[in-house]
Amino acid sequence: MNINEPPDPRSSMWAWIAYSLRFHRMQRGLTGDAVAKLLNCARSSISRLENGEAKLDEKQAAILDEAWSTGRHFSLLVWYARQGHDPSWFKSFADFEARATMIHSYDGQLLPALFQTRGYAHALLASGRNHDPISDLEKRLSRQKILDGQNPPELWALLSESVIDLPVGGHEVMREQLAHLLTMSRMPNVILRVVPRSAGAHEGLDGPFKIITVREGEVGFVEAPNGGRLVMEASEVRGLKLRFDRIGAVALPVDSSRRLIEQLMESFT
């Protein structure tokens, strides 16, 4: 796709917003620089909004609606876009993950992709109705390269105890996976803690989520059975960070988490 062209407006509500922004700008004979001045942002930000790499926020939508007398056109589009499932969520999520400087992650059912061994990931992909498990396996594992770069992100992970004692792929696969967790937990940029069953009810029972910090700010990601939802609203991201901290308050310390993982490894013999 030409970077100067908007995405297919039929692909998602966010794509429709990107298409609509470019259409309204051109109808008014305005340059990207003029819109950037209106929204008090860089010219490159307008390009990213129009090609779908960035998402219009409520404040920007309100400014456009008032300046262009649209009858709340952009504000309503953004409202509907935030309510629904975005079919292109994973592409956006993967882009944020690849550029992350810090990742906060809570998982209560399965290990996150950045921690998975080949055997564990293959067992997960093979258990579902996956049309191309080999290709998807390589794509998943390739995401882990961000941890091996010169400036890897800080990765703070909270895992429910139920995640690390679930026998995905059998005992041999799980022993290898738990050994890999121990190795990762000793990386200088990784903080790994386990939420024990003894913690009882806690906010993590609502479901897995992530908070990713990139140069532009923070974005949240909430997982769902049929995909996921990116969280762009600052107040909602703050809510996710508070939830992460509350779950962390009942998690084991780093050393105790390692000892628990070592004990579970012995059970997979």
C-alpha positions as CSV (number, residue, x, y, z in Angstrom):
1,M,0.0,0.0,0.0
2,N,1.2,3.5,-0.8
3,I,2.0,5.2,2.5
4,N,0.2,8.3,1.2
5,E,-3.0,6.4,0.7
6,P,-5.5,5.6,3.5
7,P,-6.3,1.9,4.4
8,D,-9.4,0.2,2.9
9,P,-12.3,1.9,4.7
10,R,-14.2,-1.4,4.7
11,S,-11.6,-3.2,6.8
12,S,-12.4,-1.6,10.2
13,M,-13.9,1.5,11.9
14,W,-10.4,2.9,12.4
15,A,-9.6,2.5,8.7
16,W,-12.9,4.3,8.0
17,I,-11.7,7.2,10.2
18,A,-8.3,7.3,8.5
19,Y,-10.1,7.4,5.1
20,S,-12.5,10.0,6.3
21,L,-9.8,12.3,7.6
22,R,-8.0,12.3,4.3
23,F,-11.2,12.8,2.4
24,H,-12.4,15.8,4.4
25,R,-8.9,17.3,4.4
26,M,-8.7,17.1,0.6
27,Q,-12.3,18.3,0.1
28,R,-11.2,21.5,1.9
29,G,-8.0,21.8,-0.1
30,L,-5.9,21.6,3.0
31,T,-2.3,20.3,3.3
32,G,-1.1,18.0,5.9
33,D,0.8,20.8,7.4
34,A,-2.4,22.8,7.8
35,V,-4.1,20.0,9.7
36,A,-1.0,19.4,11.8
37,K,-1.2,23.1,12.9
38,L,-4.9,22.7,13.6
39,L,-4.2,19.7,15.8
40,N,-1.0,21.1,17.3
41,C,1.1,18.1,16.2
42,A,3.8,17.2,13.7
43,R,3.2,16.8,10.0
44,S,4.3,13.1,10.3
45,S,1.5,12.6,12.8
46,I,-1.1,13.5,10.2
47,S,0.5,11.0,7.7
48,R,0.3,8.3,10.4
49,L,-3.4,9.1,11.1
50,E,-4.3,9.0,7.5
51,N,-2.5,5.7,6.7
52,G,-3.9,4.0,9.8
53,E,-0.6,3.8,11.8
54,A,-2.0,6.1,14.5
55,K,-5.5,6.5,15.8
56,L,-7.5,9.7,16.2
57,D,-8.3,10.5,19.8
58,E,-11.3,12.2,21.3
59,K,-9.7,15.6,21.7
60,Q,-8.4,15.6,18.1
61,A,-11.8,14.5,16.8
62,A,-13.5,17.4,18.7
63,I,-11.1,19.9,17.3
64,L,-11.8,18.7,13.7
65,D,-15.6,18.7,14.3
66,E,-15.6,22.3,15.5
67,A,-13.2,23.6,12.9
68,W,-14.9,21.9,10.0
69,S,-18.5,22.0,11.3
70,T,-19.0,18.3,10.8
71,G,-21.9,17.8,13.2
72,R,-19.7,15.6,15.5
73,H,-18.8,13.3,12.6
74,F,-15.3,12.4,13.8
75,S,-16.3,12.3,17.5
76,L,-19.0,9.8,16.8
77,L,-16.8,7.7,14.6
78,V,-14.1,7.5,17.3
79,W,-16.8,6.6,19.9
80,Y,-18.1,3.7,17.8
81,A,-14.5,2.6,16.9
82,R,-13.6,2.3,20.6
83,Q,-16.7,0.2,21.4
84,G,-16.2,-2.4,18.8
85,H,-13.6,-5.1,17.9
86,D,-10.9,-4.0,15.6
87,P,-10.0,-6.8,13.1
88,S,-6.6,-5.2,12.5
89,W,-5.8,-5.2,16.3
90,F,-3.0,-7.7,16.1
91,K,-1.0,-5.8,13.4
92,S,-1.2,-2.6,15.6
93,F,-0.4,-4.6,18.7
94,A,2.7,-6.2,17.1
95,D,3.9,-2.8,16.0
96,F,3.7,-1.4,19.5
97,E,5.4,-4.6,21.0
98,A,8.3,-4.3,18.5
99,R,8.9,-0.7,19.5
100,A,8.4,-1.2,23.2
101,T,10.7,0.3,25.8
102,M,8.7,-1.3,28.6
103,I,6.0,-4.1,28.8
104,H,3.8,-4.8,31.8
105,S,2.0,-8.1,31.4
106,Y,-0.5,-10.2,33.4
107,D,-1.5,-13.7,32.3
108,G,-3.8,-16.1,34.1
109,Q,-4.4,-18.9,31.6
110,L,-1.4,-19.3,29.3
111,L,2.2,-18.1,29.1
112,P,2.6,-14.9,27.0
113,A,4.2,-15.4,23.6
114,L,7.5,-13.7,24.6
115,F,8.1,-16.5,27.2
116,Q,7.0,-19.5,25.2
117,T,9.4,-22.2,24.1
118,R,9.0,-23.8,20.6
119,G,7.5,-26.9,22.1
120,Y,5.0,-25.0,24.3
121,A,4.0,-22.7,21.4
122,H,3.6,-25.7,19.0
123,A,1.4,-27.5,21.4
124,L,-0.9,-24.5,21.7
125,L,-1.1,-23.9,18.0
126,A,-1.6,-27.6,17.2
127,S,-4.5,-27.9,19.7
128,G,-6.7,-25.5,17.8
129,R,-8.1,-25.3,14.3
130,N,-5.1,-23.6,12.9
131,H,-4.7,-23.6,9.1
132,D,-1.0,-22.9,9.0
133,P,0.5,-23.8,12.4
134,I,4.1,-23.9,11.2
135,S,4.0,-20.4,9.7
136,D,2.2,-19.1,12.8
137,L,4.7,-20.8,15.1
138,E,7.6,-19.0,13.4
139,K,5.8,-15.7,13.5
140,R,5.2,-16.1,17.2
141,L,8.7,-17.0,18.0
142,S,10.1,-14.2,15.9
143,R,8.5,-11.7,18.2
144,Q,10.9,-12.8,20.9
145,K,13.8,-11.2,19.0
146,I,12.9,-7.9,20.7
147,L,14.4,-9.3,23.9
148,D,17.8,-10.0,22.3
149,G,18.4,-6.6,20.8
150,Q,20.9,-3.9,21.9
151,N,18.2,-2.0,23.8
152,P,15.6,-4.7,24.8
153,P,12.5,-3.5,26.6
154,E,12.0,-3.8,30.3
155,L,9.6,-6.8,30.8
156,W,7.6,-7.0,34.0
157,A,5.4,-10.1,34.0
158,L,2.9,-11.4,36.5
159,L,1.8,-15.0,36.0
160,S,-0.9,-16.9,37.8
161,E,0.3,-20.2,39.4
162,S,-2.4,-21.9,37.3
163,V,-0.4,-20.9,34.2
164,I,2.8,-22.6,35.1
165,D,1.3,-25.9,36.4
166,L,-0.9,-26.5,33.3
167,P,0.7,-29.5,31.4
168,V,0.7,-28.0,27.9
169,G,2.4,-30.4,25.5
170,G,3.1,-33.0,28.2
171,H,5.7,-33.3,31.0
172,E,8.9,-33.0,28.9
173,V,7.6,-29.8,27.2
174,M,6.7,-28.3,30.5
175,R,10.0,-29.1,32.1
176,E,11.8,-27.4,29.3
177,Q,9.3,-24.5,29.4
178,L,9.7,-23.9,33.2
179,A,13.5,-24.1,32.8
180,H,13.3,-21.4,30.2
181,L,11.2,-19.3,32.5
182,L,13.9,-19.6,35.2
183,T,16.5,-18.5,32.7
184,M,14.4,-15.5,31.5
185,S,13.7,-14.5,35.1
186,R,17.5,-13.9,35.6
187,M,17.8,-11.6,32.6
188,P,18.6,-8.1,33.7
189,N,15.6,-6.6,31.9
190,V,13.0,-9.1,33.1
191,I,11.0,-9.1,36.4
192,L,9.0,-12.3,36.7
193,R,6.6,-12.9,39.6
194,V,4.0,-15.6,40.3
195,V,0.5,-15.0,41.8
196,P,0.0,-18.0,44.0
197,R,-3.3,-19.8,44.4
198,S,-3.2,-18.8,48.1
199,A,-3.8,-15.2,47.0
200,G,-7.5,-16.2,46.4
201,A,-9.7,-13.7,44.5
202,H,-7.8,-10.8,42.8
203,E,-8.2,-8.4,39.9
204,G,-6.3,-10.6,37.5
205,L,-9.3,-13.0,37.4
206,D,-11.0,-10.5,35.1
207,G,-8.6,-11.6,32.3
208,P,-5.1,-11.1,30.8
209,F,-3.9,-7.7,29.7
210,K,-0.7,-5.8,28.8
211,I,0.5,-2.2,29.0
212,I,3.1,-1.3,26.4
213,T,5.3,1.8,26.7
214,V,6.6,3.3,23.4
215,R,8.2,6.6,22.6
216,E,4.8,8.3,22.0
217,G,3.3,7.1,25.3
218,E,1.5,4.1,26.6
219,V,-1.1,1.7,25.1
220,G,-3.0,-1.1,26.7
221,F,-4.1,-4.4,25.3
222,V,-7.0,-6.5,26.7
223,E,-7.3,-10.0,25.5
224,A,-10.6,-11.6,24.5
225,P,-11.7,-15.1,23.3
226,N,-11.9,-14.0,19.6
227,G,-9.1,-11.5,19.5
228,G,-8.3,-8.5,21.6
229,R,-8.8,-4.8,22.1
230,L,-6.2,-2.0,22.0
231,V,-6.7,0.5,24.7
232,M,-5.6,4.0,23.6
233,E,-7.5,6.2,26.1
234,A,-5.1,7.5,28.7
235,S,-7.5,7.2,31.6
236,E,-8.2,3.6,30.7
237,V,-4.5,2.8,30.4
238,R,-4.0,4.3,33.9
239,G,-6.7,1.9,35.1
240,L,-4.9,-1.1,33.7
241,K,-1.6,0.1,35.4
242,L,-3.5,0.3,38.7
243,R,-4.9,-3.2,38.2
244,F,-1.4,-4.4,37.5
245,D,-0.1,-2.9,40.7
246,R,-3.0,-4.4,42.7
247,I,-2.2,-7.9,41.3
248,G,1.4,-7.3,42.0
249,A,0.6,-6.6,45.7
250,V,-0.5,-10.2,46.1
251,A,2.2,-11.8,44.0
252,L,5.2,-13.6,45.4
253,P,8.6,-11.8,45.4
254,V,11.0,-12.7,42.6
255,D,13.1,-15.2,44.6
256,S,10.0,-17.0,45.9
257,S,8.5,-17.1,42.4
258,R,11.7,-18.9,41.2
259,R,11.5,-21.4,44.0
260,L,7.9,-22.2,43.1
261,I,8.8,-22.7,39.5
262,E,11.6,-25.0,40.5
263,Q,9.2,-27.0,42.7
264,L,6.8,-27.4,39.8
265,M,9.6,-28.5,37.5
266,E,10.1,-31.5,39.9
267,S,6.4,-32.5,39.5
268,F,6.9,-32.8,35.7
269,T,9.2,-35.8,35.8
